[in-house]
Amino acid sequence: MTTALIIGGGIAGPATAIGLHKAGINAAIYEAYPPAASDDAGAFVTIAANGQDALQAIDVLDPVLSASFPAHRIRMSDPAGTTLADITLGSGHPCPQSITRATLSQILREEAIRRGIPVGYGKRLVSAASQDGQVTAHFDDGTSANADVIIGADGIHSAVRAIIDPSSPQPRYTGLTIACGYASRTTVEPCPDGYHMVYGTRAFFGYTTAPDGRTWWFARIPGPELPPVDIATSAGHWQKTLAGAFADDNSPAADIIAASDEPITITGAYDIPTLPVWRTEEMVAIGDAAHAASPSTAQGASIAIEDSVILAQCLRDYDLIADGLRAYEELRRERVERVVQSGASGENPSPPTPGPRRPDSGWLLKHHIDWGTDVRVQVGTIAGSLLGSENGARA
């Protein structure tokens, strides 16, 4: 039976382990941090329709839905407070669900453990080497582990990516600082049925109201890359700085930021536009390790979960691991790089013109994974399409 070592216990890691378990493949998760640690515990994510579809394929959608809440609409306004658009979400597909990143990670880990998948904490990968058809992972605590394949789900600063290709590109700063926070004392009118997006004069702001009445908000501020010492500045400093970015706008942004009573999460927005080498014959990078997207895409978690499920299918359907990893890349590269490119700009988008509209994102949100389908058929279809294009070009 095939065995897998999964490096990283955030979102893609446990989702992959669950998918592999469903495919009849033994997997173990190795997480660098202790159980209670999280680099971005204050951040929240949205699980779009395509991410929910992927969770459904591995039978873990229900617990995620129970711990999240939907957005049924998006209202957009300009710096003067004028409504630009009021869009109903979920036409032909489920509405996006909001959930904290820490909660999503915890749910997936608990579901993996419930299926008997072992999770090791405090296991930071330092090297990996192949020998006699297996690959060995070495950790900084002096321990090691063997398996048939190593899956790097260890995020944007992936150790697995660097082992696969020491010349792999470094994450690129996209020109935006991202802030996330929560406010329970605000007097701003609630937005319980979706998100209110503000195209400010100097920055972009979005907020929604959770079922418990708290306001969840985020801000995207264009500017130079900040050093870690600046990001680590006190919450009071960031409240003042962020509120100032919206001081000239007729919007609730400054009031919500000022009313935030929990630590504000500040991160730079980074991406990996393209990764030349995703894999070797026994190692592969997935999720942010392979194709980190700016948070402005609102797709990072969903695309990573798609990766997890499709990789599990590929390793299930191909006899040779190398063939399964090759198929995985063929099925994923074009789609994920298109998502990354959609968030590559260092500037916030321009406000839309007033009037009703419906977003044209069928290629993204209506992506469906049929767990029972043999992925070799899909790969064959891609190969046939490419061959047809080549023949047409020769003609």
PyMOL commands that set and color helices and strands:
alter all, ss='L'
color gray80, all
select helices_A, chain A and resi 12-22+49-57+61-66+101-114+159-164+228-231+235-245+253-259+288-291+295-297+300-317+321-342+362-365+375-394
alter helices_A, ss='H'
color red, helices_A
select strands_A, chain A and resi 3-7+26-30+44-47+69-70+73-77+83-88+97-100+119-120+125-131+134-139+144-147+149-152+172-183+194-199+204-209+215-222+265-271+283-285
alter strands_A, ss='S'
color yellow, strands_A
deselect
rebuild
show_as cartoon
